[in-house]
């Protein structure tokens, strides 16, 4: 299933693995709980892709 949403609480609640797409880049998959809402939000804004792994 693919879930696309800007509501990070919804994404975290409904997903086992989260990817972020921003500025034409796709992050690695993160298991639920590995990244905070703040970290995922920053990635959505294009920050943190250099240290995404």
VENTAPE-V983459 format. One record per helix or strand. SS is the DSSP state (@ for helix, = for strand). FROM is the first residue (numbers start at 1). TO is the last residue. If there is no record, write none. Layout:
# VENTAPE-V983459
ss = (SS	SS)
from = (FROM	FROM)
to = (TO	TO)
This chain:
# VENTAPE-V983459
ss = (@	=	=	=	=	@)
from = (8	17	21	25	30	37)
to = (14	18	22	26	31	44)
